[in-house]
């Protein structure tokens, strides 16, 4: 099989790495279920795709920092 393309449900839309989604693999849960929920970043198709562990962890940390400093601005 060929490499997964961004947008196929198996690839992180931010970095292009495999997102290792348990649900995509047919499992009952996914590794991301143990992390805080992150609402979609926007209404784009990209926002509805799964991030890899590294990128999702970065988004969560950025949102926590933005909430803590009161700016509400999330760096991407």
PDB file with one MODEL, atoms N, CA, C and O in Angstrom:
MODEL        1
ATOM      1  N   UNK A   1       0.830  -1.176   0.000  1.00  0.00           N
ATOM      2  CA  UNK A   1       0.000   0.000   0.000  1.00  0.00           C
ATOM      3  C   UNK A   1       0.877   1.243   0.000  1.00  0.00           C
ATOM      4  O   UNK A   1       2.010   1.225   0.481  1.00  0.00           O
ATOM      5  N   UNK A   2       0.326   2.329  -0.553  1.00  0.00           N
ATOM      6  CA  UNK A   2       1.060   3.578  -0.609  1.00  0.00           C
ATOM      7  C   UNK A   2       0.945   4.344   0.695  1.00  0.00           C
ATOM      8  O   UNK A   2       0.237   3.940   1.617  1.00  0.00           O
ATOM      9  N   UNK A   3       1.653   5.450   0.748  1.00  0.00           N
ATOM     10  CA  UNK A   3       1.620   6.310   1.924  1.00  0.00           C
ATOM     11  C   UNK A   3       0.271   6.996   2.052  1.00  0.00           C
ATOM     12  O   UNK A   3      -0.383   7.290   1.051  1.00  0.00           O
ATOM     13  N   UNK A   4      -0.143   7.248   3.286  1.00  0.00           N
ATOM     14  CA  UNK A   4      -1.394   7.952   3.537  1.00  0.00           C
ATOM     15  C   UNK A   4      -1.234   9.416   3.180  1.00  0.00           C
ATOM     16  O   UNK A   4      -0.200  10.022   3.464  1.00  0.00           O
ATOM     17  N   UNK A   5      -2.250   9.981   2.563  1.00  0.00           N
ATOM     18  CA  UNK A   5      -2.234  11.397   2.213  1.00  0.00           C
ATOM     19  C   UNK A   5      -2.975  12.192   3.269  1.00  0.00           C
ATOM     20  O   UNK A   5      -3.898  11.684   3.906  1.00  0.00           O
ATOM     21  N   UNK A   6      -2.566  13.452   3.455  1.00  0.00           N
ATOM     22  CA  UNK A   6      -3.258  14.321   4.394  1.00  0.00           C
ATOM     23  C   UNK A   6      -4.716  14.387   3.979  1.00  0.00           C
ATOM     24  O   UNK A   6      -5.025  14.583   2.804  1.00  0.00           O
ATOM     25  N   UNK A   7      -5.615  14.223   4.945  1.00  0.00           N
ATOM     26  CA  UNK A   7      -7.038  14.275   4.654  1.00  0.00           C
ATOM     27  C   UNK A   7      -7.674  12.905   4.527  1.00  0.00           C
ATOM     28  O   UNK A   7      -8.878  12.808   4.292  1.00  0.00           O
ATOM     29  N   UNK A   8      -6.893  11.843   4.676  1.00  0.00           N
ATOM     30  CA  UNK A   8      -7.450  10.501   4.520  1.00  0.00           C
ATOM     31  C   UNK A   8      -7.916   9.899   5.837  1.00  0.00           C
ATOM     32  O   UNK A   8      -8.360   8.751   5.860  1.00  0.00           O
ATOM     33  N   UNK A   9      -7.826  10.641   6.928  1.00  0.00           N
ATOM     34  CA  UNK A   9      -8.254  10.143   8.232  1.00  0.00           C
ATOM     35  C   UNK A   9      -7.170   9.446   9.026  1.00  0.00           C
ATOM     36  O   UNK A   9      -7.368   9.135  10.200  1.00  0.00           O
ATOM     37  N   UNK A  10      -6.042   9.199   8.414  1.00  0.00           N
ATOM     38  CA  UNK A  10      -4.942   8.520   9.110  1.00  0.00           C
ATOM     39  C   UNK A  10      -3.737   9.421   9.310  1.00  0.00           C
ATOM     40  O   UNK A  10      -2.754   9.015   9.931  1.00  0.00           O
ATOM     41  N   UNK A  11      -3.803  10.637   8.791  1.00  0.00           N
ATOM     42  CA  UNK A  11      -2.662  11.528   8.783  1.00  0.00           C
ATOM     43  C   UNK A  11      -2.991  12.844   9.477  1.00  0.00           C
ATOM     44  O   UNK A  11      -4.056  13.418   9.249  1.00  0.00           O
ATOM     45  N   UNK A  12      -2.093  13.319  10.314  1.00  0.00           N
ATOM     46  CA  UNK A  12      -2.269  14.583  11.021  1.00  0.00           C
ATOM     47  C   UNK A  12      -2.311  15.735  10.012  1.00  0.00           C
ATOM     48  O   UNK A  12      -1.417  15.852   9.175  1.00  0.00           O
ATOM     49  N   UNK A  13      -3.339  16.585  10.084  1.00  0.00           N
ATOM     50  CA  UNK A  13      -3.439  17.697   9.136  1.00  0.00           C
ATOM     51  C   UNK A  13      -2.400  18.793   9.382  1.00  0.00           C
ATOM     52  O   UNK A  13      -2.183  19.645   8.521  1.00  0.00           O
ATOM     53  N   UNK A  14      -1.756  18.773  10.558  1.00  0.00           N
ATOM     54  CA  UNK A  14      -0.774  19.799  10.878  1.00  0.00           C
ATOM     55  C   UNK A  14       0.625  19.443  10.393  1.00  0.00           C
ATOM     56  O   UNK A  14       1.288  20.254   9.746  1.00  0.00           O
ATOM     57  N   UNK A  15       1.075  18.227  10.707  1.00  0.00           N
ATOM     58  CA  UNK A  15       2.457  17.857  10.380  1.00  0.00           C
ATOM     59  C   UNK A  15       2.584  16.775   9.312  1.00  0.00           C
ATOM     60  O   UNK A  15       3.657  16.598   8.735  1.00  0.00           O
ATOM     61  N   UNK A  16       1.498  16.050   9.047  1.00  0.00           N
ATOM     62  CA  UNK A  16       1.542  15.006   8.029  1.00  0.00           C
ATOM     63  C   UNK A  16       1.949  13.639   8.549  1.00  0.00           C
ATOM     64  O   UNK A  16       1.975  12.671   7.788  1.00  0.00           O
ATOM     65  N   UNK A  17       2.271  13.542   9.855  1.00  0.00           N
ATOM     66  CA  UNK A  17       2.624  12.241  10.440  1.00  0.00           C
ATOM     67  C   UNK A  17       1.364  11.402  10.641  1.00  0.00           C
ATOM     68  O   UNK A  17       0.254  11.936  10.645  1.00  0.00           O
ATOM     69  N   UNK A  18       1.531  10.105  10.804  1.00  0.00           N
ATOM     70  CA  UNK A  18       0.402   9.219  11.107  1.00  0.00           C
ATOM     71  C   UNK A  18      -0.188   9.617  12.447  1.00  0.00           C
ATOM     72  O   UNK A  18       0.550   9.875  13.398  1.00  0.00           O
ATOM     73  N   UNK A  19      -1.518   9.669  12.534  1.00  0.00           N
ATOM     74  CA  UNK A  19      -2.143  10.073  13.797  1.00  0.00           C
ATOM     75  C   UNK A  19      -2.426   8.888  14.713  1.00  0.00           C
ATOM     76  O   UNK A  19      -2.779   9.080  15.877  1.00  0.00           O
ATOM     77  N   UNK A  20      -2.277   7.681  14.210  1.00  0.00           N
ATOM     78  CA  UNK A  20      -2.458   6.467  15.028  1.00  0.00           C
ATOM     79  C   UNK A  20      -3.826   6.420  15.695  1.00  0.00           C
ATOM     80  O   UNK A  20      -3.933   5.994  16.845  1.00  0.00           O
ATOM     81  N   UNK A  21      -4.862   6.845  15.002  1.00  0.00           N
ATOM     82  CA  UNK A  21      -6.221   6.878  15.538  1.00  0.00           C
ATOM     83  C   UNK A  21      -6.753   5.464  15.767  1.00  0.00           C
ATOM     84  O   UNK A  21      -6.845   4.658  14.841  1.00  0.00           O
ATOM     85  N   UNK A  22      -7.100   5.185  17.017  1.00  0.00           N
ATOM     86  CA  UNK A  22      -7.651   3.873  17.343  1.00  0.00           C
ATOM     87  C   UNK A  22      -8.978   3.616  16.650  1.00  0.00           C
ATOM     88  O   UNK A  22      -9.236   2.499  16.203  1.00  0.00           O
ATOM     89  N   UNK A  23      -9.817   4.631  16.557  1.00  0.00           N
ATOM     90  CA  UNK A  23     -11.124   4.475  15.913  1.00  0.00           C
ATOM     91  C   UNK A  23     -10.947   4.153  14.428  1.00  0.00           C
ATOM     92  O   UNK A  23     -11.675   3.325  13.881  1.00  0.00           O
ATOM     93  N   UNK A  24      -9.991   4.802  13.782  1.00  0.00           N
ATOM     94  CA  UNK A  24      -9.699   4.547  12.365  1.00  0.00           C
ATOM     95  C   UNK A  24      -9.216   3.109  12.170  1.00  0.00           C
ATOM     96  O   UNK A  24      -9.452   2.499  11.127  1.00  0.00           O
ATOM     97  N   UNK A  25      -8.534   2.576  13.197  1.00  0.00           N
ATOM     98  CA  UNK A  25      -8.025   1.202  13.149  1.00  0.00           C
ATOM     99  C   UNK A  25      -9.093   0.179  13.501  1.00  0.00           C
ATOM    100  O   UNK A  25      -8.839  -1.025  13.447  1.00  0.00           O
ATOM    101  N   UNK A  26     -10.303   0.650  13.865  1.00  0.00           N
ATOM    102  CA  UNK A  26     -11.386  -0.262  14.217  1.00  0.00           C
ATOM    103  C   UNK A  26     -11.447  -0.610  15.692  1.00  0.00           C
ATOM    104  O   UNK A  26     -12.206  -1.494  16.089  1.00  0.00           O
ATOM    105  N   UNK A  27     -10.656   0.073  16.511  1.00  0.00           N
ATOM    106  CA  UNK A  27     -10.667  -0.174  17.950  1.00  0.00           C
ATOM    107  C   UNK A  27     -11.845   0.565  18.588  1.00  0.00           C
ATOM    108  O   UNK A  27     -12.422   1.463  17.975  1.00  0.00           O
ATOM    109  N   UNK A  28     -12.197   0.192  19.804  1.00  0.00           N
ATOM    110  CA  UNK A  28     -13.334   0.797  20.505  1.00  0.00           C
ATOM    111  C   UNK A  28     -13.023   2.199  21.017  1.00  0.00           C
ATOM    112  O   UNK A  28     -13.932   3.011  21.192  1.00  0.00           O
ATOM    113  N   UNK A  29     -11.744   2.489  21.259  1.00  0.00           N
ATOM    114  CA  UNK A  29     -11.341   3.804  21.754  1.00  0.00           C
ATOM    115  C   UNK A  29     -10.084   4.259  21.027  1.00  0.00           C
ATOM    116  O   UNK A  29      -9.544   3.555  20.173  1.00  0.00           O
ATOM    117  N   UNK A  30      -9.635   5.449  21.387  1.00  0.00           N
ATOM    118  CA  UNK A  30      -8.418   6.000  20.802  1.00  0.00           C
ATOM    119  C   UNK A  30      -7.562   6.575  21.921  1.00  0.00           C
ATOM    120  O   UNK A  30      -8.077   6.916  22.985  1.00  0.00           O
ATOM    121  N   UNK A  31      -6.274   6.683  21.690  1.00  0.00           N
ATOM    122  CA  UNK A  31      -5.364   7.253  22.682  1.00  0.00           C
ATOM    123  C   UNK A  31      -5.793   8.661  23.082  1.00  0.00           C
ATOM    124  O   UNK A  31      -5.558   9.078  24.216  1.00  0.00           O
ATOM    125  N   UNK A  32      -6.417   9.395  22.169  1.00  0.00           N
ATOM    126  CA  UNK A  32      -6.782  10.787  22.466  1.00  0.00           C
ATOM    127  C   UNK A  32      -7.918  10.886  23.480  1.00  0.00           C
ATOM    128  O   UNK A  32      -8.135  11.957  24.048  1.00  0.00           O
ATOM    129  N   UNK A  33      -8.645   9.801  23.721  1.00  0.00           N
ATOM    130  CA  UNK A  33      -9.749   9.822  24.680  1.00  0.00           C
ATOM    131  C   UNK A  33      -9.266  10.113  26.101  1.00  0.00           C
ATOM    132  O   UNK A  33     -10.052  10.542  26.946  1.00  0.00           O
ATOM    133  N   UNK A  34      -7.981   9.882  26.368  1.00  0.00           N
ATOM    134  CA  UNK A  34      -7.437  10.126  27.703  1.00  0.00           C
ATOM    135  C   UNK A  34      -6.966  11.565  27.887  1.00  0.00           C
ATOM    136  O   UNK A  34      -6.585  11.954  28.991  1.00  0.00           O
ATOM    137  N   UNK A  35      -6.988  12.360  26.816  1.00  0.00           N
ATOM    138  CA  UNK A  35      -6.547  13.752  26.871  1.00  0.00           C
ATOM    139  C   UNK A  35      -7.743  14.690  26.979  1.00  0.00           C
ATOM    140  O   UNK A  35      -8.867  14.302  26.660  1.00  0.00           O
ATOM    141  N   UNK A  36      -7.504  15.934  27.431  1.00  0.00           N
ATOM    142  CA  UNK A  36      -8.602  16.899  27.489  1.00  0.00           C
ATOM    143  C   UNK A  36      -9.203  17.128  26.103  1.00  0.00           C
ATOM    144  O   UNK A  36      -8.491  17.099  25.099  1.00  0.00           O
ATOM    145  N   UNK A  37     -10.511  17.353  26.057  1.00  0.00           N
ATOM    146  CA  UNK A  37     -11.195  17.625  24.795  1.00  0.00           C
ATOM    147  C   UNK A  37     -10.774  18.992  24.266  1.00  0.00           C
ATOM    148  O   UNK A  37     -10.695  19.963  25.018  1.00  0.00           O
ATOM    149  N   UNK A  38     -10.507  19.055  22.969  1.00  0.00           N
ATOM    150  CA  UNK A  38     -10.172  20.319  22.312  1.00  0.00           C
ATOM    151  C   UNK A  38     -11.216  20.569  21.240  1.00  0.00           C
ATOM    152  O   UNK A  38     -11.266  19.850  20.241  1.00  0.00           O
ATOM    153  N   UNK A  39     -12.058  21.590  21.438  1.00  0.00           N
ATOM    154  CA  UNK A  39     -13.041  21.916  20.391  1.00  0.00           C
ATOM    155  C   UNK A  39     -12.331  22.230  19.079  1.00  0.00           C
ATOM    156  O   UNK A  39     -11.169  22.638  19.080  1.00  0.00           O
ATOM    157  N   UNK A  40     -13.010  22.045  17.987  1.00  0.00           N
ATOM    158  CA  UNK A  40     -12.431  22.318  16.673  1.00  0.00           C
ATOM    159  C   UNK A  40     -11.835  23.712  16.625  1.00  0.00           C
ATOM    160  O   UNK A  40     -12.349  24.648  17.238  1.00  0.00           O
ATOM    161  N   UNK A  41     -10.744  23.834  15.887  1.00  0.00           N
ATOM    162  CA  UNK A  41     -10.076  25.119  15.752  1.00  0.00           C
ATOM    163  C   UNK A  41     -10.838  26.043  14.820  1.00  0.00           C
ATOM    164  O   UNK A  41     -10.761  27.264  14.951  1.00  0.00           O
ATOM    165  N   UNK A  42     -11.569  25.468  13.884  1.00  0.00           N
ATOM    166  CA  UNK A  42     -12.358  26.250  12.940  1.00  0.00           C
ATOM    167  C   UNK A  42     -13.379  25.322  12.303  1.00  0.00           C
ATOM    168  O   UNK A  42     -13.470  24.149  12.665  1.00  0.00           O
ATOM    169  N   UNK A  43     -14.124  25.830  11.381  1.00  0.00           N
ATOM    170  CA  UNK A  43     -15.128  25.022  10.693  1.00  0.00           C
ATOM    171  C   UNK A  43     -14.576  24.394   9.417  1.00  0.00           C
ATOM    172  O   UNK A  43     -15.350  23.904   8.594  1.00  0.00           O
ATOM    173  N   UNK A  44     -13.277  24.396   9.237  1.00  0.00           N
ATOM    174  CA  UNK A  44     -12.671  23.858   8.028  1.00  0.00           C
ATOM    175  C   UNK A  44     -12.625  22.336   8.073  1.00  0.00           C
ATOM    176  O   UNK A  44     -12.752  21.727   9.135  1.00  0.00           O
ATOM    177  N   UNK A  45     -12.444  21.745   6.920  1.00  0.00           N
ATOM    178  CA  UNK A  45     -12.305  20.285   6.839  1.00  0.00           C
ATOM    179  C   UNK A  45     -11.108  19.830   7.663  1.00  0.00           C
ATOM    180  O   UNK A  45     -11.169  18.783   8.308  1.00  0.00           O
ATOM    181  N   UNK A  46     -10.019  20.599   7.653  1.00  0.00           N
ATOM    182  CA  UNK A  46      -8.817  20.248   8.395  1.00  0.00           C
ATOM    183  C   UNK A  46      -9.103  20.117   9.881  1.00  0.00           C
ATOM    184  O   UNK A  46      -8.557  19.232  10.541  1.00  0.00           O
ATOM    185  N   UNK A  47      -9.945  20.980  10.412  1.00  0.00           N
ATOM    186  CA  UNK A  47     -10.225  20.969  11.851  1.00  0.00           C
ATOM    187  C   UNK A  47     -10.978  19.721  12.280  1.00  0.00           C
ATOM    188  O   UNK A  47     -10.940  19.363  13.457  1.00  0.00           O
ATOM    189  N   UNK A  48     -11.658  19.051  11.362  1.00  0.00           N
ATOM    190  CA  UNK A  48     -12.421  17.867  11.719  1.00  0.00           C
ATOM    191  C   UNK A  48     -11.578  16.591  11.664  1.00  0.00           C
ATOM    192  O   UNK A  48     -12.088  15.508  11.951  1.00  0.00           O
ATOM    193  N   UNK A  49     -10.312  16.701  11.302  1.00  0.00           N
ATOM    194  CA  UNK A  49      -9.429  15.548  11.209  1.00  0.00           C
ATOM    195  C   UNK A  49      -8.670  15.351  12.516  1.00  0.00           C
ATOM    196  O   UNK A  49      -8.561  16.273  13.324  1.00  0.00           O
ATOM    197  N   UNK A  50      -8.154  14.161  12.713  1.00  0.00           N
ATOM    198  CA  UNK A  50      -7.421  13.837  13.931  1.00  0.00           C
ATOM    199  C   UNK A  50      -5.979  14.301  13.855  1.00  0.00           C
ATOM    200  O   UNK A  50      -5.305  14.122  12.841  1.00  0.00           O
ATOM    201  N   UNK A  51      -5.514  14.906  14.954  1.00  0.00           N
ATOM    202  CA  UNK A  51      -4.121  15.297  15.067  1.00  0.00           C
ATOM    203  C   UNK A  51      -3.300  14.117  15.570  1.00  0.00           C
ATOM    204  O   UNK A  51      -3.847  13.195  16.176  1.00  0.00           O
ATOM    205  N   UNK A  52      -2.001  14.136  15.328  1.00  0.00           N
ATOM    206  CA  UNK A  52      -1.111  13.139  15.929  1.00  0.00           C
ATOM    207  C   UNK A  52      -0.922  13.514  17.401  1.00  0.00           C
ATOM    208  O   UNK A  52      -1.311  14.602  17.825  1.00  0.00           O
ATOM    209  N   UNK A  53      -0.333  12.624  18.158  1.00  0.00           N
ATOM    210  CA  UNK A  53      -0.146  12.846  19.597  1.00  0.00           C
ATOM    211  C   UNK A  53       0.664  14.119  19.869  1.00  0.00           C
ATOM    212  O   UNK A  53       0.320  14.886  20.769  1.00  0.00           O
ATOM    213  N   UNK A  54       1.709  14.345  19.120  1.00  0.00           N
ATOM    214  CA  UNK A  54       2.563  15.518  19.334  1.00  0.00           C
ATOM    215  C   UNK A  54       1.811  16.814  19.070  1.00  0.00           C
ATOM    216  O   UNK A  54       1.861  17.732  19.888  1.00  0.00           O
ATOM    217  N   UNK A  55       1.115  16.902  17.941  1.00  0.00           N
ATOM    218  CA  UNK A  55       0.404  18.130  17.590  1.00  0.00           C
ATOM    219  C   UNK A  55      -0.784  18.382  18.517  1.00  0.00           C
ATOM    220  O   UNK A  55      -1.036  19.526  18.893  1.00  0.00           O
ATOM    221  N   UNK A  56      -1.513  17.337  18.889  1.00  0.00           N
ATOM    222  CA  UNK A  56      -2.637  17.524  19.798  1.00  0.00           C
ATOM    223  C   UNK A  56      -2.143  17.974  21.169  1.00  0.00           C
ATOM    224  O   UNK A  56      -2.756  18.844  21.788  1.00  0.00           O
ATOM    225  N   UNK A  57      -1.064  17.406  21.645  1.00  0.00           N
ATOM    226  CA  UNK A  57      -0.492  17.825  22.922  1.00  0.00           C
ATOM    227  C   UNK A  57      -0.074  19.287  22.867  1.00  0.00           C
ATOM    228  O   UNK A  57      -0.250  20.018  23.842  1.00  0.00           O
ATOM    229  N   UNK A  58       0.478  19.723  21.734  1.00  0.00           N
ATOM    230  CA  UNK A  58       0.878  21.119  21.572  1.00  0.00           C
ATOM    231  C   UNK A  58      -0.345  22.043  21.600  1.00  0.00           C
ATOM    232  O   UNK A  58      -0.306  23.097  22.234  1.00  0.00           O
ATOM    233  N   UNK A  59      -1.419  21.657  20.923  1.00  0.00           N
ATOM    234  CA  UNK A  59      -2.648  22.468  20.911  1.00  0.00           C
ATOM    235  C   UNK A  59      -3.208  22.598  22.324  1.00  0.00           C
ATOM    236  O   UNK A  59      -3.603  23.687  22.739  1.00  0.00           O
ATOM    237  N   UNK A  60      -3.242  21.494  23.061  1.00  0.00           N
ATOM    238  CA  UNK A  60      -3.757  21.514  24.437  1.00  0.00           C
ATOM    239  C   UNK A  60      -2.904  22.440  25.302  1.00  0.00           C
ATOM    240  O   UNK A  60      -3.442  23.253  26.054  1.00  0.00           O
ATOM    241  N   UNK A  61      -1.581  22.324  25.203  1.00  0.00           N
ATOM    242  CA  UNK A  61      -0.689  23.169  25.996  1.00  0.00           C
ATOM    243  C   UNK A  61      -0.861  24.642  25.628  1.00  0.00           C
ATOM    244  O   UNK A  61      -0.894  25.500  26.510  1.00  0.00           O
ATOM    245  N   UNK A  62      -0.970  24.940  24.330  1.00  0.00           N
ATOM    246  CA  UNK A  62      -1.156  26.327  23.887  1.00  0.00           C
ATOM    247  C   UNK A  62      -2.456  26.909  24.413  1.00  0.00           C
ATOM    248  O   UNK A  62      -2.501  28.066  24.831  1.00  0.00           O
ATOM    249  N   UNK A  63      -3.508  26.111  24.392  1.00  0.00           N
ATOM    250  CA  UNK A  63      -4.805  26.599  24.886  1.00  0.00           C
ATOM    251  C   UNK A  63      -4.780  26.821  26.391  1.00  0.00           C
ATOM    252  O   UNK A  63      -5.355  27.789  26.888  1.00  0.00           O
ATOM    253  N   UNK A  64      -4.119  25.934  27.115  1.00  0.00           N
ATOM    254  CA  UNK A  64      -4.003  26.122  28.571  1.00  0.00           C
ATOM    255  C   UNK A  64      -3.232  27.394  28.884  1.00  0.00           C
ATOM    256  O   UNK A  64      -3.622  28.155  29.770  1.00  0.00           O
ATOM    257  N   UNK A  65      -2.140  27.632  28.162  1.00  0.00           N
ATOM    258  CA  UNK A  65      -1.336  28.825  28.369  1.00  0.00           C
ATOM    259  C   UNK A  65      -2.141  30.079  28.039  1.00  0.00           C
ATOM    260  O   UNK A  65      -2.096  31.053  28.790  1.00  0.00           O
ATOM    261  N   UNK A  66      -2.869  30.069  26.936  1.00  0.00           N
ATOM    262  CA  UNK A  66      -3.669  31.218  26.545  1.00  0.00           C
ATOM    263  C   UNK A  66      -4.763  31.486  27.575  1.00  0.00           C
ATOM    264  O   UNK A  66      -5.057  32.642  27.879  1.00  0.00           O
ATOM    265  N   UNK A  67      -5.360  30.438  28.107  1.00  0.00           N
ATOM    266  CA  UNK A  67      -6.403  30.601  29.123  1.00  0.00           C
ATOM    267  C   UNK A  67      -5.801  31.153  30.408  1.00  0.00           C
ATOM    268  O   UNK A  67      -6.394  32.016  31.056  1.00  0.00           O
ATOM    269  N   UNK A  68      -4.639  30.663  30.773  1.00  0.00           N
ATOM    270  CA  UNK A  68      -3.982  31.077  32.004  1.00  0.00           C
ATOM    271  C   UNK A  68      -3.568  32.547  31.944  1.00  0.00           C
ATOM    272  O   UNK A  68      -3.715  33.276  32.925  1.00  0.00           O
ATOM    273  N   UNK A  69      -3.041  32.989  30.774  1.00  0.00           N
ATOM    274  CA  UNK A  69      -2.583  34.388  30.691  1.00  0.00           C
ATOM    275  C   UNK A  69      -3.711  35.344  30.299  1.00  0.00           C
ATOM    276  O   UNK A  69      -3.518  36.559  30.240  1.00  0.00           O
ATOM    277  N   UNK A  70      -4.886  34.780  30.033  1.00  0.00           N
ATOM    278  CA  UNK A  70      -6.054  35.615  29.755  1.00  0.00           C
ATOM    279  C   UNK A  70      -6.110  36.218  28.378  1.00  0.00           C
ATOM    280  O   UNK A  70      -7.037  36.968  28.073  1.00  0.00           O
ATOM    281  N   UNK A  71      -5.140  35.912  27.533  1.00  0.00           N
ATOM    282  CA  UNK A  71      -5.112  36.513  26.206  1.00  0.00           C
ATOM    283  C   UNK A  71      -6.153  35.897  25.273  1.00  0.00           C
ATOM    284  O   UNK A  71      -6.692  36.569  24.394  1.00  0.00           O
ATOM    285  N   UNK A  72      -6.424  34.616  25.477  1.00  0.00           N
ATOM    286  CA  UNK A  72      -7.346  33.929  24.584  1.00  0.00           C
ATOM    287  C   UNK A  72      -6.756  33.651  23.223  1.00  0.00           C
ATOM    288  O   UNK A  72      -7.407  33.039  22.376  1.00  0.00           O
ATOM    289  N   UNK A  73      -5.532  34.092  22.999  1.00  0.00           N
ATOM    290  CA  UNK A  73      -4.862  33.889  21.715  1.00  0.00           C
ATOM    291  C   UNK A  73      -4.109  32.571  21.746  1.00  0.00           C
ATOM    292  O   UNK A  73      -3.344  32.305  22.673  1.00  0.00           O
ATOM    293  N   UNK A  74      -4.328  31.749  20.732  1.00  0.00           N
ATOM    294  CA  UNK A  74      -3.652  30.467  20.638  1.00  0.00           C
ATOM    295  C   UNK A  74      -2.626  30.540  19.528  1.00  0.00           C
ATOM    296  O   UNK A  74      -2.962  30.839  18.382  1.00  0.00           O
ATOM    297  N   UNK A  75      -1.374  30.268  19.863  1.00  0.00           N
ATOM    298  CA  UNK A  75      -0.314  30.252  18.864  1.00  0.00           C
ATOM    299  C   UNK A  75      -0.373  28.938  18.102  1.00  0.00           C
ATOM    300  O   UNK A  75      -0.568  27.877  18.696  1.00  0.00           O
ATOM    301  N   UNK A  76      -0.205  29.009  16.788  1.00  0.00           N
ATOM    302  CA  UNK A  76      -0.195  27.785  15.977  1.00  0.00           C
ATOM    303  C   UNK A  76       1.042  27.703  15.163  1.00  0.00           C
ATOM    304  O   UNK A  76       1.228  26.742  14.417  1.00  0.00           O
TER     305      UNK A  76
ENDMDL
END
